[in-house]
Amino acid sequence: MEKTDNMPLWVFLAYSSITTRKGALRLIWACAAFTVYCIPWAMFFTGQDWVGKIFLIEDWSWLAMMVPITFWYWISLRWLDNNSGWETVQQDKD
């Protein structure tokens, strides 16, 4: 994606290497899935050893990082949708 004059830097940095809305949605869904994975599930299921083996995260630090990142990608997508940023990208490809 190329930066236009009216595009904020935070939007450009979020999707600088993603050129389609579909790719942006895949990134957001992957971040949302990893955010759910980052919940320290082993703290809630103390008697289940298999939960600790599958969900390796034991503290809240990863979740605290993933929530703002996912939100950043989501608001960047909203900005591009509201300012027809994807149409600009498609026109650049033609």
N, C-alpha and C positions, 0 to 999 in steps of 0.2 A: 504494500500500500504506500502510495506517495502522500506526503503531507501537503495539504492545501493551505491556502492563506488563512482561512477561518477555522481550521482544525486545531484544537488545543493540543499541547504537547502530550498530556496524559492519555489522550485518545490514540494519538499516533504511536506512543510507546507500547500501548496495550496490543495493538494489531499491526505492528510494523511489518511483520512477515506473513500475515494472513490476508488474503485478498478477497475472500468470499464470506458472505453472511453465514453460510452453512459451516464453514470452517470455524468461524467465531462461535457459533452455537455448540459445535463439538468441543471446543476448548472450555466453554462455560460448563457444559455437562460433565466433562472430565474433572474439572476443578470442584464441582459440586459433589461428585462421587468421592473424590479424594478427601474432601472436607468431612463427609460422613465417616469415612474410614479413620480419620484423625481423631475422632472422639475416643477417649481412653476406655474402651469397652471392658477391658480387663478389670477396671475398678468397680464396675457394676456387677460383673459375674465372677465373684471371688472364688467360688467353689468349682468352677469349670476351667480346667487346665487347657483345654483345646482353644478356648477364647483367647488366652494369652499367647498361644502359639500362632494363631491366625492374625490377630490384631496386635502388632508388636509395640504400638505406641502406649506409653505408660503415664504420660503427663499431658497437660493442656496446651503446651507451647505450639505444637503443630496446628492445632485447631485455631488458636489465636492468630496465627499467621494466615491460614487458608481462608478464613471468613472475609477479611478485608480484600484479599486478592480476588476472590470470586466476585465480591461486590464491585470491585474496580472494573473487572471485565464486563460485568453486567451493565454498569452505568456507561461504560464506553460504547457498548453495543447500542444502548438506548440513544446516546448522542448521535451515533452514525445513522441510526434509523430516522431520527427526527430531522437530521440535516442532510438527508439523502447522500450519505457518504459512500454507500455501496454502489449507487448509480455512477458516481464519479470513477470508481475503480473499474467498473465494467466498461465505461467509455474509454478509459485509458488502454484497456486490452485490445479494443477494436482498432 
